[in-house]
Amino acid sequence: MWQSLYKWLNLFHMVTEVEEKLKVDRQGRLILPSNLRERLGLRKDGGKVSARLDGSRIILEPVSEDVEGAVEEWRNTVTTLHAEPFTEAAEQSWKWMSLEYARRKLGLH
């Protein structure tokens, strides 16, 4: 099951990935082509995007101006999650040092 899902996600990514070469004008502005604006959900009357650097890449993400709607969506998502508390004790792992060494360093010997 996971292999078919993984293959589908890779195929979906290849189909939905859009790459455009953009020019920068003298004032340093980029013009986003209409197909990119549509994919980001930006309207003709404007919209906001968040820009961040990832190495030498610029990542643009749409910013929702409907904060109350975004909070309500988040609340609905969180309230539908069902997390179970841990019922078993966690194992002590002293991978990098022995328990005796740690106690001596902390003055608990």
N, C-alpha and C positions, 0 to 999 in steps of 0.2 A: 504494500500500500504506500509506504513512504517513498519508495523509489519512483512510483508513477507520479506522486505529488511533486517530487523533486524535479522530474523531467518536465512536468507541466509548467512549474514555476520558471524553469530555465527558458522554455519555449515562449512563455508569456513575456518574460523580460526581454527576449530578443525582438519580439514583435512590437512591444510597447516602447522600447528605447528609441528616443529621438535625438539625433545629433545634427546641429546646425553650426555653420561657421558664421560668426558675427563680426561686424566691423565696429571699431571704436572711433567716434568722431573726435574733433579737436578738444571738445569739452570733457571727454572721457565717458560719454554716454553710449550705451548699447541700445539698439533697437531690436526688440524681440519680434520675430516673425509671427504672423497671425496663428499658425498652427501650434506654436509653443504657448502663446497666450491662451489659446483655447484649452490646451492640455492642462495649464495651470489654473484654469477657471477665472482668468482675468477678463473683466468686462471692458467695453470700449470707453466707458466713462471713468476708467481708472481701476485701481486696485493696488494692494500692497504685497510685496514679496520680501522675504527675509533672505539676505545674502550672507554667506559665510565662506571662508577659505578652508579648503581641505588640501593641504600641500600646495600644489600649483593649480588646483581646480577651484572654480567658483560654483558653489551650490546655491541654487535659487529655490525657495519653497514658498508657496502661497501663504499669506497670513490672513486668518479669518478675522473680520471686523465684528463678527457676531459673537462676542465673548460669552454672553449669557447662553446662547445656543451651544457653544463649544463646552461650557461647563455642564450644561444639562446632559449633553451627549456623553461626557466623561462620567457623570454621576450614574447614568443608566448603565453604562458598561461595567462600572465597578460594582454596582449593586447586584448585577446578574452573575458575578463570579462567585464560585463556591470553593473556598480554600479550606482544606482540612488542616488542623493543627498537627504538629509532630506528635506521634504517640510512642515513639521509641527513643531511648536515650542516645545521644550523639556519642560516638566513639572518641576517646582521647587519642589524638595523633601527635606524637612527638617526633615528627619527621626530621627536624633539624637539630634537636638536642634532646638529651635524656631528661626525664622528670627530675632526677636527683640534681642534675646540673642547674636546671631552672630554679629549683628550690634554694640551692646554695646562693645563686645570684640574687635572689629576692630576699635573702636573709631568713628563710623559713626552715632551715635545717635543724 
